[in-house]
Amino acid sequence: MAGYDNAAVQQLNKFWSMLDDMSENNLEEYKNFIERQLREGAEFYSPPEPHACIRTAVLGPKKGVLYINICSWKRVPAPTSHNNPVPVCGGRLESITEQKECSVVDVAFNPEVLQMIEKDRQERENIHLLVLNFIQQQHNLNLSQSYKLTKDKIKGSIQDMKNRLMTPKQVKSTSGPQSEPAPSLLQQISSLRLAENKVDSSIQLSTVEDKKPAKPGLIEVISSIESVQREPQHHLTVCTDDSGSGRSLQLNVKLPGVRSVSQCQLSISQDDILLEVEDIYYLHLPLPDSVKEETCTATFNKKKQTLTVTVTVL
């Protein structure tokens, strides 16, 4: 995203003025607002969670066994109405070797969809058929329409599932416009913290979408498309404090072309970091040690166009 147009800048200025006024006249309301945005953003950027796994046969072009992990992911939007298609996001197809070679792929739905189908057997079967049709189209496979649920909710490891799904993809419906994340309020809030020495600081930036509860009705296959984002140059360092008893991780990311921290969307969990700059950069980095998410801080040096993220190791 190269920048904002004049109308957007005017809207942001009004928003910042509102926050300034709130912080001066009602500090408690300001604090609650910031905490709510951080909480909702963290929920939206939480990683996918396993829900169920189905096993089916690949009839062509090469015969084999396919396991499909069905996941719950808040990043996937919920259907906007009963008659609208059900959004679904798919990951890459991988071959694994156990006793015999087989393949595994992951699909993700909004948690609301998976909660609703638990109450309705017919809708649950419809979702499973949707999954089979979606995988056939996305990976050009000929799949058997017969399947069975496996005993385990996931085939393989949770980390592998995350890596396959957390790729720069956008969700698109075949019967409507592409779903795009709404501009982050935190991106606007972060600009309140710009330092005079050309260094931006913020602890976490996340995109929050409004979601409306809806029951899946008319189900249509949708597809995902690859983004043009690329992985930025980065370096992760393990640091030890002076006493030698505490450790922290420091991640330095070079972001040429980025002019402000408000362009960045940064999310962290105990075991990984996700950084996105719309249409430019994407970095998903597993961490070597578990960390305390609440200790995360990030600073952006405008002159060097470098983002530095620091977090304490558990």
NUVO-223131 format. One record per residue (C-alpha): residue number from 1; residue in one letter; chain; x, y, z. Coordinates in Angstrom, 3 decimals, always signed. Layout:
(pt NUM "A" "A" (X Y Z)) ...
***
This chain:
(pt 1 "M" "A" (+0.000 +0.000 +0.000)) (pt 2 "A" "A" (+1.836 +3.077 -1.203)) (pt 3 "G" "A" (-0.108 +5.612 +0.920)) (pt 4 "Y" "A" (-3.433 +7.194 +1.683)) (pt 5 "D" "A" (-5.499 +9.518 -0.519)) (pt 6 "N" "A" (-6.625 +12.920 +0.755)) (pt 7 "A" "A" (-10.061 +11.719 +1.831)) (pt 8 "A" "A" (-8.530 +8.886 +3.835)) (pt 9 "V" "A" (-6.049 +11.251 +5.490)) (pt 10 "Q" "A" (-8.874 +13.595 +6.506)) (pt 11 "Q" "A" (-10.815 +10.701 +7.997)) (pt 12 "L" "A" (-7.731 +9.555 +9.908)) (pt 13 "N" "A" (-7.129 +13.059 +11.240)) (pt 14 "K" "A" (-10.703 +13.181 +12.551)) (pt 15 "F" "A" (-10.242 +9.778 +14.127)) (pt 16 "W" "A" (-6.987 +10.782 +15.807)) (pt 17 "S" "A" (-8.619 +13.960 +17.113)) (pt 18 "M" "A" (-11.413 +11.862 +18.583)) (pt 19 "L" "A" (-8.861 +9.630 +20.329)) (pt 20 "D" "A" (-6.947 +12.666 +21.617)) (pt 21 "D" "A" (-10.145 +14.057 +23.046)) (pt 22 "M" "A" (-11.037 +10.701 +24.577)) (pt 23 "S" "A" (-7.598 +10.312 +26.194)) (pt 24 "E" "A" (-7.802 +13.809 +27.718)) (pt 25 "N" "A" (-11.418 +13.756 +28.923)) (pt 26 "N" "A" (-12.150 +10.078 +29.618)) (pt 27 "L" "A" (-8.980 +8.110 +30.231)) (pt 28 "E" "A" (-10.831 +4.976 +31.356)) (pt 29 "E" "A" (-12.917 +4.867 +28.171)) (pt 30 "Y" "A" (-9.770 +5.422 +26.101)) (pt 31 "K" "A" (-7.990 +2.566 +27.892)) (pt 32 "N" "A" (-10.965 +0.226 +27.418)) (pt 33 "F" "A" (-11.146 +1.114 +23.718)) (pt 34 "I" "A" (-7.462 +0.348 +23.140)) (pt 35 "E" "A" (-7.635 -2.912 +25.105)) (pt 36 "R" "A" (-10.735 -4.018 +23.188)) (pt 37 "Q" "A" (-9.087 -3.382 +19.831)) (pt 38 "L" "A" (-5.966 -5.295 +20.899)) (pt 39 "R" "A" (-8.056 -8.201 +22.183)) (pt 40 "E" "A" (-10.225 -8.419 +19.069)) (pt 41 "G" "A" (-7.190 -8.079 +16.823)) (pt 42 "A" "A" (-5.371 -10.862 +18.677)) (pt 43 "E" "A" (-8.432 -13.108 +18.310)) (pt 44 "F" "A" (-8.649 -12.397 +14.591)) (pt 45 "Y" "A" (-4.954 -13.191 +14.083)) (pt 46 "S" "A" (-5.030 -16.335 +16.212)) (pt 47 "P" "A" (-3.787 -19.409 +14.295)) (pt 48 "P" "A" (-6.129 -22.029 +12.799)) (pt 49 "E" "A" (-7.351 -24.781 +15.132)) (pt 50 "P" "A" (-8.080 -28.405 +14.111)) (pt 51 "H" "A" (-11.770 -29.364 +14.019)) (pt 52 "A" "A" (-12.050 -32.668 +12.133)) (pt 53 "C" "A" (-10.211 -34.819 +9.593)) (pt 54 "I" "A" (-11.719 -36.764 +6.711)) (pt 55 "R" "A" (-10.117 -39.523 +4.663)) (pt 56 "T" "A" (-10.931 -40.079 +1.013)) (pt 57 "A" "A" (-9.464 -41.686 -2.092)) (pt 58 "V" "A" (-7.722 -39.880 -4.953)) (pt 59 "L" "A" (-8.907 -41.429 -8.230)) (pt 60 "G" "A" (-6.678 -39.393 -10.479)) (pt 61 "P" "A" (-4.428 -38.228 -11.985)) (pt 62 "K" "A" (-2.439 -40.383 -9.528)) (pt 63 "K" "A" (-4.310 -42.776 -7.252)) (pt 64 "G" "A" (-3.745 -42.551 -3.540)) (pt 65 "V" "A" (-5.146 -41.637 -0.131)) (pt 66 "L" "A" (-5.908 -38.054 +0.859)) (pt 67 "Y" "A" (-6.454 -36.685 +4.356)) (pt 68 "I" "A" (-8.243 -33.337 +4.611)) (pt 69 "N" "A" (-7.879 -31.402 +7.867)) (pt 70 "I" "A" (-10.918 -29.216 +8.496)) (pt 71 "C" "A" (-9.886 -26.243 +10.615)) (pt 72 "S" "A" (-11.481 -23.381 +12.473)) (pt 73 "W" "A" (-9.897 -19.993 +11.693)) (pt 74 "K" "A" (-11.169 -16.561 +12.677)) (pt 75 "R" "A" (-9.383 -14.971 +9.739)) (pt 76 "V" "A" (-11.887 -16.596 +7.357)) (pt 77 "P" "A" (-15.024 -14.411 +7.213)) (pt 78 "A" "A" (-18.405 -15.818 +8.162)) (pt 79 "P" "A" (-21.225 -15.934 +5.555)) (pt 80 "T" "A" (-23.003 -12.599 +5.484)) (pt 81 "S" "A" (-26.436 -14.208 +5.067)) (pt 82 "H" "A" (-28.219 -17.554 +4.808)) (pt 83 "N" "A" (-28.233 -17.398 +0.998)) (pt 84 "N" "A" (-24.627 -16.330 +0.506)) (pt 85 "P" "A" (-21.755 -18.770 -0.223)) (pt 86 "V" "A" (-19.724 -20.149 +2.666)) (pt 87 "P" "A" (-16.157 -18.744 +2.542)) (pt 88 "V" "A" (-13.404 -21.335 +2.800)) (pt 89 "C" "A" (-9.618 -21.016 +2.629)) (pt 90 "G" "A" (-7.327 -23.839 +1.491)) (pt 91 "G" "A" (-3.657 -24.583 +2.103)) (pt 92 "R" "A" (-1.070 -26.297 -0.025)) (pt 93 "L" "A" (-1.124 -30.037 -0.761)) (pt 94 "E" "A" (+1.703 -32.092 +0.765)) (pt 95 "S" "A" (+2.807 -35.712 +0.487)) (pt 96 "I" "A" (+3.725 -37.555 +3.674)) (pt 97 "T" "A" (+5.144 -41.005 +4.245)) (pt 98 "E" "A" (+3.988 -43.265 +7.066)) (pt 99 "Q" "A" (+3.423 -46.963 +6.415)) (pt 100 "K" "A" (+2.304 -45.913 +2.946)) (pt 101 "E" "A" (+2.636 -42.666 +1.048)) (pt 102 "C" "A" (-0.411 -40.407 +1.276)) (pt 103 "S" "A" (-1.275 -36.745 +0.905)) (pt 104 "V" "A" (-2.632 -34.151 +3.315)) (pt 105 "V" "A" (-4.272 -30.775 +2.763)) (pt 106 "D" "A" (-6.024 -28.290 +5.020)) (pt 107 "V" "A" (-9.184 -26.194 +4.652)) (pt 108 "A" "A" (-10.414 -23.539 +7.068)) (pt 109 "F" "A" (-13.844 -22.125 +7.876)) (pt 110 "N" "A" (-14.981 -19.385 +10.199)) (pt 111 "P" "A" (-15.656 -20.852 +13.679)) (pt 112 "E" "A" (-19.328 -19.840 +13.448)) (pt 113 "V" "A" (-19.820 -22.162 +10.467)) (pt 114 "L" "A" (-18.328 -25.172 +12.225)) (pt 115 "Q" "A" (-20.302 -24.490 +15.394)) (pt 116 "M" "A" (-23.564 -24.391 +13.452)) (pt 117 "I" "A" (-23.028 -27.600 +11.512)) (pt 118 "E" "A" (-22.527 -29.515 +14.766)) (pt 119 "K" "A" (-26.252 -29.062 +15.381)) (pt 120 "D" "A" (-27.386 -30.140 +11.915)) (pt 121 "R" "A" (-26.293 -33.449 +10.391)) (pt 122 "Q" "A" (-27.418 -32.507 +6.876)) (pt 123 "E" "A" (-25.499 -29.226 +6.923)) (pt 124 "R" "A" (-22.459 -31.095 +8.251)) (pt 125 "E" "A" (-22.578 -33.485 +5.304)) (pt 126 "N" "A" (-23.018 -30.518 +2.957)) (pt 127 "I" "A" (-19.878 -28.914 +4.359)) (pt 128 "H" "A" (-17.918 -32.141 +3.891)) (pt 129 "L" "A" (-19.055 -32.339 +0.251)) (pt 130 "L" "A" (-18.115 -28.688 -0.176)) (pt 131 "V" "A" (-14.648 -29.519 +1.120)) (pt 132 "L" "A" (-14.225 -32.352 -1.392)) (pt 133 "N" "A" (-15.381 -30.175 -4.301)) (pt 134 "F" "A" (-13.172 -27.306 -3.187)) (pt 135 "I" "A" (-10.040 -29.496 -2.995)) (pt 136 "Q" "A" (-10.817 -31.013 -6.410)) (pt 137 "Q" "A" (-10.975 -27.572 -8.004)) (pt 138 "Q" "A" (-8.035 -26.071 -6.144)) (pt 139 "H" "A" (-5.614 -28.943 -6.797)) (pt 140 "N" "A" (-7.043 -30.455 -10.010)) (pt 141 "L" "A" (-7.749 -33.809 -8.382)) (pt 142 "N" "A" (-10.404 -36.422 -9.058)) (pt 143 "L" "A" (-11.667 -37.417 -5.618)) (pt 144 "S" "A" (-14.065 -40.092 -4.519)) (pt 145 "Q" "A" (-17.259 -38.654 -3.049)) (pt 146 "S" "A" (-17.110 -41.354 -0.387)) (pt 147 "Y" "A" (-15.225 -40.411 +2.756)) (pt 148 "K" "A" (-14.987 -41.172 +6.434)) (pt 149 "L" "A" (-14.094 -39.170 +9.514)) (pt 150 "T" "A" (-10.868 -40.226 +11.188)) (pt 151 "K" "A" (-10.474 -40.817 +14.897)) (pt 152 "D" "A" (-8.071 -37.894 +15.273)) (pt 153 "K" "A" (-9.039 -34.285 +14.526)) (pt 154 "I" "A" (-5.869 -33.700 +12.535)) (pt 155 "K" "A" (-3.494 -35.633 +10.292)) (pt 156 "G" "A" (+0.083 -34.706 +11.041)) (pt 157 "S" "A" (+1.221 -31.991 +13.432)) (pt 158 "I" "A" (-0.541 -28.757 +14.335)) (pt 159 "Q" "A" (+2.592 -26.792 +13.377)) (pt 160 "D" "A" (+2.618 -28.309 +9.884)) (pt 161 "M" "A" (-1.056 -27.445 +9.514)) (pt 162 "K" "A" (-0.329 -23.838 +10.497)) (pt 163 "N" "A" (+2.527 -23.594 +8.018)) (pt 164 "R" "A" (+0.406 -24.924 +5.150)) (pt 165 "L" "A" (-2.503 -22.601 +5.867)) (pt 166 "M" "A" (-0.733 -19.446 +6.989)) (pt 167 "T" "A" (+0.399 -18.482 +3.512)) (pt 168 "P" "A" (-0.305 -15.192 +1.689)) (pt 169 "K" "A" (-3.742 -16.031 +0.334)) (pt 170 "Q" "A" (-6.953 -14.099 +0.019)) (pt 171 "V" "A" (-10.412 -15.581 +0.188)) (pt 172 "K" "A" (-12.663 -15.016 -2.786)) (pt 173 "S" "A" (-16.265 -15.993 -3.508)) (pt 174 "T" "A" (-17.322 -17.095 -6.980)) (pt 175 "S" "A" (-20.576 -15.177 -6.723)) (pt 176 "G" "A" (-19.408 -11.915 -5.216)) (pt 177 "P" "A" (-16.513 -9.491 -4.778)) (pt 178 "Q" "A" (-13.319 -10.530 -3.085)) (pt 179 "S" "A" (-13.391 -10.389 +0.719)) (pt 180 "E" "A" (-10.757 -7.966 +1.938)) (pt 181 "P" "A" (-9.910 -7.118 +5.539)) (pt 182 "A" "A" (-11.242 -3.813 +6.798)) (pt 183 "P" "A" (-8.665 -1.105 +7.573)) (pt 184 "S" "A" (-7.272 -1.702 +11.053)) (pt 185 "L" "A" (-8.233 +0.757 +13.770)) (pt 186 "L" "A" (-4.932 -0.108 +15.372)) (pt 187 "Q" "A" (-3.099 +1.045 +12.280)) (pt 188 "Q" "A" (-4.682 +4.439 +12.893)) (pt 189 "I" "A" (-4.103 +4.293 +16.645)) (pt 190 "S" "A" (-0.435 +3.475 +16.162)) (pt 191 "S" "A" (+0.113 +6.792 +14.422)) (pt 192 "L" "A" (-0.676 +8.514 +17.720)) (pt 193 "R" "A" (+2.612 +7.079 +19.003)) (pt 194 "L" "A" (+4.945 +8.378 +16.273)) (pt 195 "A" "A" (+8.177 +9.665 +17.770)) (pt 196 "E" "A" (+9.800 +12.921 +16.727)) (pt 197 "N" "A" (+13.055 +11.131 +15.869)) (pt 198 "K" "A" (+11.445 +9.301 +12.954)) (pt 199 "V" "A" (+10.917 +6.098 +14.930)) (pt 200 "D" "A" (+7.431 +4.528 +15.056)) (pt 201 "S" "A" (+6.497 +2.304 +17.996)) (pt 202 "S" "A" (+3.623 -0.053 +18.667)) (pt 203 "I" "A" (+3.173 -3.400 +20.394)) (pt 204 "Q" "A" (+0.751 -5.080 +18.014)) (pt 205 "L" "A" (-1.160 -4.243 +14.869)) (pt 206 "S" "A" (-4.077 -6.386 +13.765)) (pt 207 "T" "A" (-6.936 -6.202 +11.301)) (pt 208 "V" "A" (-10.442 -6.599 +12.685)) (pt 209 "E" "A" (-13.476 -7.449 +10.590)) (pt 210 "D" "A" (-17.125 -7.109 +11.497)) (pt 211 "K" "A" (-18.831 -10.481 +11.371)) (pt 212 "K" "A" (-22.541 -11.242 +11.369)) (pt 213 "P" "A" (-23.842 -14.600 +12.637)) (pt 214 "A" "A" (-25.360 -16.611 +9.828)) (pt 215 "K" "A" (-26.437 -20.150 +9.233)) (pt 216 "P" "A" (-24.821 -21.782 +6.195)) (pt 217 "G" "A" (-27.496 -22.362 +3.625)) (pt 218 "L" "A" (-26.726 -22.206 -0.100)) (pt 219 "I" "A" (-23.207 -23.616 -0.301)) (pt 220 "E" "A" (-20.989 -22.747 -3.222)) (pt 221 "V" "A" (-17.368 -23.590 -3.869)) (pt 222 "I" "A" (-15.009 -20.638 -3.542)) (pt 223 "S" "A" (-11.314 -20.427 -4.308)) (pt 224 "S" "A" (-8.234 -18.713 -2.960)) (pt 225 "I" "A" (-5.726 -16.733 -5.006)) (pt 226 "E" "A" (-2.042 -16.119 -4.415)) (pt 227 "S" "A" (-0.886 -12.696 -3.310)) (pt 228 "V" "A" (+2.129 -10.892 -4.723)) (pt 229 "Q" "A" (+3.605 -10.487 -1.241)) (pt 230 "R" "A" (+7.204 -11.605 -0.752)) (pt 231 "E" "A" (+9.234 -12.560 +2.299)) (pt 232 "P" "A" (+11.400 -9.669 +3.576)) (pt 233 "Q" "A" (+15.007 -9.998 +4.705)) (pt 234 "H" "A" (+15.103 -10.715 +8.426)) (pt 235 "H" "A" (+17.413 -11.836 +11.231)) (pt 236 "L" "A" (+16.412 -13.445 +14.556)) (pt 237 "T" "A" (+18.754 -13.169 +17.549)) (pt 238 "V" "A" (+18.568 -14.802 +20.988)) (pt 239 "C" "A" (+19.702 -12.289 +23.636)) (pt 240 "T" "A" (+20.687 -12.889 +27.279)) (pt 241 "D" "A" (+20.370 -10.219 +29.964)) (pt 242 "D" "A" (+23.272 -9.058 +32.140)) (pt 243 "S" "A" (+22.431 -11.483 +34.945)) (pt 244 "G" "A" (+22.397 -14.415 +32.534)) (pt 245 "S" "A" (+19.079 -15.657 +33.937)) (pt 246 "G" "A" (+16.682 -14.133 +31.401)) (pt 247 "R" "A" (+16.516 -14.387 +27.640)) (pt 248 "S" "A" (+14.706 -12.553 +24.887)) (pt 249 "L" "A" (+14.298 -12.816 +21.133)) (pt 250 "Q" "A" (+15.013 -9.890 +18.835)) (pt 251 "L" "A" (+13.765 -9.930 +15.251)) (pt 252 "N" "A" (+15.067 -7.348 +12.775)) (pt 253 "V" "A" (+13.136 -7.079 +9.507)) (pt 254 "K" "A" (+14.176 -4.895 +6.569)) (pt 255 "L" "A" (+11.132 -3.333 +4.908)) (pt 256 "P" "A" (+12.199 -1.216 +1.905)) (pt 257 "G" "A" (+9.273 +0.828 +0.648)) (pt 258 "V" "A" (+7.473 +0.942 +4.004)) (pt 259 "R" "A" (+7.156 +4.446 +5.407)) (pt 260 "S" "A" (+5.207 +3.912 +8.626)) (pt 261 "V" "A" (+4.440 +1.264 +11.225)) (pt 262 "S" "A" (+0.769 +1.836 +10.409)) (pt 263 "Q" "A" (+1.320 -0.132 +7.190)) (pt 264 "C" "A" (+2.371 -3.207 +9.197)) (pt 265 "Q" "A" (+0.144 -5.884 +10.640)) (pt 266 "L" "A" (+2.029 -7.739 +13.364)) (pt 267 "S" "A" (+0.736 -10.696 +15.348)) (pt 268 "I" "A" (+2.544 -12.937 +17.824)) (pt 269 "S" "A" (+1.735 -16.161 +19.628)) (pt 270 "Q" "A" (+3.831 -18.228 +22.026)) (pt 271 "D" "A" (+5.502 -20.080 +19.168)) (pt 272 "D" "A" (+5.414 -17.883 +16.049)) (pt 273 "I" "A" (+5.315 -14.366 +14.604)) (pt 274 "L" "A" (+3.226 -13.199 +11.650)) (pt 275 "L" "A" (+4.065 -9.940 +9.864)) (pt 276 "E" "A" (+2.194 -8.596 +6.845)) (pt 277 "V" "A" (+2.457 -5.406 +4.811)) (pt 278 "E" "A" (-0.437 -5.317 +2.395)) (pt 279 "D" "A" (+0.556 -6.163 -1.204)) (pt 280 "I" "A" (+4.277 -6.005 -0.311)) (pt 281 "Y" "A" (+5.589 -8.323 +2.416)) (pt 282 "Y" "A" (+4.590 -11.501 +4.248)) (pt 283 "L" "A" (+6.630 -13.222 +6.969)) (pt 284 "H" "A" (+5.508 -16.180 +9.075)) (pt 285 "L" "A" (+8.344 -17.202 +11.376)) (pt 286 "P" "A" (+8.256 -20.106 +13.881)) (pt 287 "L" "A" (+10.133 -19.156 +17.054)) (pt 288 "P" "A" (+12.918 -21.329 +18.514)) (pt 289 "D" "A" (+11.543 -20.877 +22.060)) (pt 290 "S" "A" (+8.135 -20.204 +23.581)) (pt 291 "V" "A" (+7.669 -16.526 +24.460)) (pt 292 "K" "A" (+5.530 -14.271 +26.638)) (pt 293 "E" "A" (+3.213 -12.623 +24.107)) (pt 294 "E" "A" (+2.316 -9.739 +26.428)) (pt 295 "T" "A" (+5.980 -8.593 +26.557)) (pt 296 "C" "A" (+6.188 -8.000 +22.814)) (pt 297 "T" "A" (+7.344 -4.555 +21.683)) (pt 298 "A" "A" (+8.044 -3.291 +18.195)) (pt 299 "T" "A" (+9.780 -0.186 +16.857)) (pt 300 "F" "A" (+10.071 +1.012 +13.270)) (pt 301 "N" "A" (+13.019 +3.112 +12.160)) (pt 302 "K" "A" (+11.844 +5.257 +9.262)) (pt 303 "K" "A" (+15.338 +6.207 +8.162)) (pt 304 "K" "A" (+16.597 +2.626 +7.971)) (pt 305 "Q" "A" (+13.147 +1.228 +7.067)) (pt 306 "T" "A" (+13.702 -1.528 +9.640)) (pt 307 "L" "A" (+11.230 -3.069 +12.076)) (pt 308 "T" "A" (+12.631 -4.410 +15.345)) (pt 309 "V" "A" (+10.513 -6.787 +17.425)) (pt 310 "T" "A" (+11.567 -7.825 +20.932)) (pt 311 "V" "A" (+9.851 -10.401 +23.161)) (pt 312 "T" "A" (+10.802 -12.215 +26.383)) (pt 313 "V" "A" (+11.368 -15.988 +26.369)) (pt 314 "L" "A" (+9.293 -18.054 +28.809)) 
***
